[in-house]
Amino acid sequence: MQDVEAYPELKTASRWLQVAGWLRIPLLVLVLMALYGTFVYAPTERVMGEVQRIFYFHVGAAFNAFFAFFVVFVSGIIYLKRRQIIWDQLAVASVEVGVLFTTIVLTTGPVWAKPVWNTWFPWGDPRVMTTLVLWLIYMSYMILRSSLPEGDKRYRFCAVFGIIGFLDVPLVWMSIRWWRTIHPVVITSTGANLEPRMLQVLILTVVACFCALTFLILFRAAMRLNRVVAAQLAQDVVDQRRA
């Protein structure tokens, strides 16, 4: 059997798992602080009432979904340039976690929308529809990936798909600025239109979600990379026995 040292991907996976391990305690602390800030520290919104507290996790998940897809975008470019499998595995892990966070956005939104706008899902709203399209794009990424055989062709196709799919992220962000929408513009070029304590909790929640996102991406990417290397090792054993 070939020396395990011949597989540098194992070292990369080990480093990713190590960083994910370091994040466990900060993640726990940040999540507890975010929960306290959301349900205790932040004041109750004057018009919407208690349901507005969904806002913190809704927006925190949205920001971090955008970041996950940005990682897909960058990883895809690097893979196409270097052809290193670690970038492909980082990209697909980011897609999986990004889809999870986008699902949180699309499920918390209706819970907030029903009592405020009297509709579960405002069809035709630019922010809602561009976000739904974003979710569908990266769900399609995973379907495409599962339909292609393992190898460079699969990685290249997915890299290109992930790069092109990211173009919807700026559309989601700018949708409430370019088109008429029921979504309010909370963050502007001059700052956030929020009461100071609300802004503090929003920042804390975004940071907590970012820590969770980073932990999940690194953990998932390491698991996927270890699985790929295990398959390569098994194939090497078969090839040596045949030889």
Backbone torsions as a table, in degrees:
resi	resn	phi	psi	omega
1	MET	NA	143.7	179.0
2	GLN	-67.9	151.7	177.2
3	ASP	-62.5	135.7	179.3
4	VAL	-60.3	-27.6	179.0
5	GLU	-62.2	-17.3	178.9
6	ALA	-73.7	-4.3	-179.4
7	TYR	-114.6	87.8	-178.7
8	PRO	-63.4	-19.3	178.8
9	GLU	-60.6	-29.6	179.1
10	LEU	-65.1	-38.4	177.9
11	LYS	-65.9	-40.4	178.5
12	THR	-62.9	-45.2	178.7
13	ALA	-61.2	-39.5	178.8
14	SER	-63.8	-41.0	178.3
15	ARG	-65.8	-40.9	178.5
16	TRP	-62.3	-41.8	178.4
17	LEU	-66.2	-35.8	178.6
18	GLN	-64.0	-45.7	178.8
19	VAL	-64.0	-41.3	177.6
20	ALA	-60.4	-38.0	177.3
21	GLY	-64.1	-39.9	177.3
22	TRP	-62.8	-27.5	-175.4
23	LEU	-81.8	-10.7	-173.3
24	ARG	-60.5	-49.3	-178.2
25	ILE	-68.6	-49.3	175.8
26	PRO	-56.7	-37.1	179.4
27	LEU	-63.0	-45.9	179.8
28	LEU	-60.8	-45.7	-179.5
29	VAL	-62.5	-45.2	-178.4
30	LEU	-65.2	-39.6	179.1
31	VAL	-64.2	-43.8	178.8
32	LEU	-63.9	-41.2	178.2
33	MET	-65.1	-40.2	179.7
34	ALA	-65.0	-40.5	178.0
35	LEU	-64.5	-43.5	178.1
36	TYR	-63.1	-44.5	180.0
37	GLY	-62.8	-40.9	-177.0
38	THR	-68.4	-45.0	-171.5
39	PHE	-100.4	-10.9	-178.2
40	VAL	-125.0	-53.9	-172.4
41	TYR	-73.9	-43.5	-177.1
42	ALA	-68.9	136.5	178.8
43	PRO	-71.1	157.8	177.2
44	THR	-75.5	130.8	-179.4
45	GLU	-64.7	137.5	-170.9
46	ARG	-64.7	-39.6	-175.2
47	VAL	-93.2	-50.3	-174.2
48	MET	-82.0	-23.9	178.4
49	GLY	78.8	-150.8	-172.4
50	GLU	-64.9	-30.9	-176.8
51	VAL	-62.2	-21.5	-180.0
52	GLN	-63.2	-20.2	-178.2
53	ARG	-63.9	-20.6	174.1
54	ILE	-60.0	-29.0	-177.9
55	PHE	-48.2	-42.9	-173.5
56	TYR	-63.6	-44.3	179.7
57	PHE	-79.1	-32.3	177.0
58	HIS	-60.7	-50.3	-179.0
59	VAL	-72.6	-39.4	178.5
60	GLY	-60.6	-42.0	177.1
61	ALA	-66.0	-38.2	-178.7
62	ALA	-65.1	-47.9	179.5
63	PHE	-57.6	-42.3	-175.6
64	ASN	-78.8	-25.9	171.1
65	ALA	-63.6	-42.1	176.8
66	PHE	-58.9	-42.8	-178.8
67	PHE	-65.7	-40.1	178.9
68	ALA	-59.6	-42.7	-179.4
69	PHE	-73.3	-24.6	172.6
70	PHE	-67.8	-38.3	175.3
71	VAL	-61.9	-39.9	176.5
72	VAL	-60.4	-45.2	-180.0
73	PHE	-58.9	-50.7	-178.4
74	VAL	-67.9	-43.6	-179.4
75	SER	-63.0	-37.2	178.3
76	GLY	-63.7	-42.8	178.3
77	ILE	-62.7	-44.7	-178.6
78	ILE	-66.1	-38.9	178.9
79	TYR	-62.5	-45.1	-179.2
80	LEU	-61.7	-27.5	-179.7
81	LYS	-84.9	-41.1	-171.6
82	ARG	-107.4	-19.4	-178.7
83	ARG	58.8	37.7	177.6
84	GLN	-101.9	128.4	-172.2
85	ILE	-65.6	-23.1	-179.8
86	ILE	-59.9	-33.2	-179.0
87	TRP	-74.5	-33.8	175.4
88	ASP	-65.6	-43.8	-178.8
89	GLN	-68.9	-35.0	175.3
90	LEU	-65.7	-38.6	179.4
91	ALA	-64.3	-48.8	-176.7
92	VAL	-68.1	-34.9	175.4
93	ALA	-63.9	-38.8	178.6
94	SER	-67.7	-35.4	175.5
95	VAL	-62.6	-46.9	-178.2
96	GLU	-60.2	-46.1	-178.8
97	VAL	-72.5	-37.3	177.6
98	GLY	-62.0	-40.9	176.8
99	VAL	-63.8	-39.2	177.4
100	LEU	-59.7	-47.7	-178.8
101	PHE	-68.0	-36.1	177.0
102	THR	-66.8	-35.3	175.4
103	THR	-62.7	-39.2	175.9
104	ILE	-61.4	-41.6	178.4
105	VAL	-61.0	-46.0	-175.2
106	LEU	-74.6	-17.9	178.2
107	THR	-95.7	-33.8	177.1
108	THR	-75.3	-30.2	-179.8
109	GLY	-57.8	-51.8	179.2
110	PRO	-60.6	-35.9	178.8
111	VAL	-62.5	-36.8	177.4
112	TRP	-77.1	-37.8	-173.7
113	ALA	-70.5	-37.1	-173.5
114	LYS	-57.4	-53.7	-179.2
115	PRO	-73.9	-21.7	-176.4
116	VAL	-91.0	-45.7	-175.9
117	TRP	-109.7	0.2	178.6
118	ASN	62.0	33.3	174.1
119	THR	-152.8	141.2	178.7
120	TRP	-72.5	-41.4	-174.5
121	PHE	-141.8	101.6	-177.7
122	PRO	-73.7	84.4	179.2
123	TRP	-58.3	136.6	-179.7
124	GLY	96.1	-14.9	177.0
125	ASP	-69.8	127.0	-174.9
126	PRO	-57.5	-42.1	-179.5
127	ARG	-65.4	-43.9	-179.3
128	VAL	-64.4	-46.3	-175.3
129	MET	-69.5	-40.0	178.7
130	THR	-68.0	-32.7	175.9
131	THR	-69.0	-41.1	176.9
132	LEU	-62.8	-40.8	177.2
133	VAL	-62.2	-40.5	178.3
134	LEU	-59.7	-43.9	178.5
135	TRP	-62.3	-43.3	-179.4
136	LEU	-66.3	-37.0	179.4
137	ILE	-59.2	-48.6	-174.8
138	TYR	-82.7	-20.1	166.9
139	MET	-66.1	-39.4	177.2
140	SER	-64.5	-35.6	175.9
141	TYR	-55.5	-47.5	-177.4
142	MET	-69.4	-34.3	176.4
143	ILE	-66.6	-44.5	177.1
144	LEU	-58.4	-44.4	-177.5
145	ARG	-62.4	-41.4	-178.5
146	SER	-71.4	-17.8	-178.0
147	SER	-91.5	-8.7	-177.9
148	LEU	-104.7	146.3	177.8
149	PRO	-70.3	153.6	179.5
150	GLU	-59.7	140.1	177.3
151	GLY	142.4	180.0	-174.4
152	ASP	-61.6	-35.8	179.4
153	LYS	-60.1	-44.4	177.9
154	ARG	-61.0	-45.4	-177.5
155	TYR	-65.4	-39.7	-179.8
156	ARG	-66.7	-46.0	180.0
157	PHE	-59.7	-45.1	-178.7
158	CYS	-67.7	-35.3	178.0
159	ALA	-62.6	-46.1	179.3
160	VAL	-64.5	-42.7	-179.8
161	PHE	-62.1	-43.3	-179.6
162	GLY	-66.1	-36.9	178.6
163	ILE	-66.1	-47.2	-179.2
164	ILE	-66.3	-39.7	-179.3
165	GLY	-60.4	-30.9	-178.8
166	PHE	-64.1	-20.0	-179.0
167	LEU	-61.6	-20.0	177.7
168	ASP	-76.4	-20.2	-178.6
169	VAL	-61.6	-49.1	175.4
170	PRO	-59.8	-31.6	177.7
171	LEU	-65.8	-41.5	177.5
172	VAL	-61.5	-45.6	-177.4
173	TRP	-64.7	-43.0	-174.4
174	MET	-88.4	-6.3	-174.1
175	SER	-58.5	-38.1	-178.5
176	ILE	-78.5	-7.7	177.9
177	ARG	-101.8	-28.0	-177.9
178	TRP	-91.4	-30.3	-174.5
179	TRP	-128.3	162.7	176.6
180	ARG	-71.6	131.0	-176.0
181	THR	-152.4	155.1	177.8
182	ILE	-82.5	-8.7	176.6
183	HIS	-73.0	132.3	177.6
184	PRO	-77.6	153.0	174.1
185	VAL	-89.4	99.3	-176.3
186	VAL	-84.8	-42.4	-177.3
187	ILE	-105.8	119.4	-178.9
188	THR	-119.6	179.7	179.5
189	SER	-66.4	-18.7	-178.9
190	THR	-98.8	-3.2	179.4
191	GLY	134.4	-165.3	-178.5
192	ALA	-102.6	133.6	178.6
193	ASN	-84.1	64.6	-177.9
194	LEU	-135.8	151.6	171.9
195	GLU	-63.0	142.8	-173.5
196	PRO	-48.3	-44.8	-179.2
197	ARG	-68.0	-34.5	176.1
198	MET	-64.2	-42.2	178.7
199	LEU	-63.6	-41.2	179.0
200	GLN	-61.3	-43.6	179.8
201	VAL	-67.8	-38.4	177.6
202	LEU	-60.6	-46.2	179.1
203	ILE	-61.7	-43.8	179.3
204	LEU	-61.5	-42.3	-179.1
205	THR	-67.6	-39.6	176.9
206	VAL	-61.2	-42.8	179.2
207	VAL	-65.1	-42.3	178.9
208	ALA	-62.6	-43.1	178.2
209	CYS	-65.5	-35.9	178.2
210	PHE	-65.1	-40.6	177.9
211	CYS	-63.7	-42.3	178.0
212	ALA	-64.5	-42.7	179.1
213	LEU	-60.8	-46.9	-179.1
214	THR	-62.1	-44.6	178.4
215	PHE	-58.6	-48.4	-176.9
216	LEU	-66.1	-42.2	-179.9
217	ILE	-64.0	-47.8	-178.4
218	LEU	-64.4	-42.9	-179.6
219	PHE	-64.4	-46.6	-178.9
220	ARG	-66.8	-41.4	179.8
221	ALA	-63.6	-40.3	178.5
222	ALA	-64.2	-42.5	178.6
223	MET	-62.6	-42.9	179.6
224	ARG	-66.0	-40.4	-179.0
225	LEU	-66.7	-41.1	176.7
226	ASN	-61.7	-38.0	179.5
227	ARG	-66.4	-40.1	178.8
228	VAL	-63.7	-44.8	-179.4
229	VAL	-66.2	-39.0	177.7
230	ALA	-60.4	-40.0	178.2
231	ALA	-65.8	-38.7	178.2
232	GLN	-65.8	-42.5	178.6
233	LEU	-62.4	-43.4	179.4
234	ALA	-62.2	-40.8	179.1
235	GLN	-66.6	-36.8	178.1
236	ASP	-63.7	-39.6	178.6
237	VAL	-62.9	-44.8	179.1
238	VAL	-61.6	-43.8	-178.6
239	ASP	-63.9	-39.4	-179.7
240	GLN	-67.4	-37.7	179.4
241	ARG	-68.3	-36.0	177.5
242	ARG	-68.8	-33.5	-179.6
243	ALA	-72.4	NA	NA
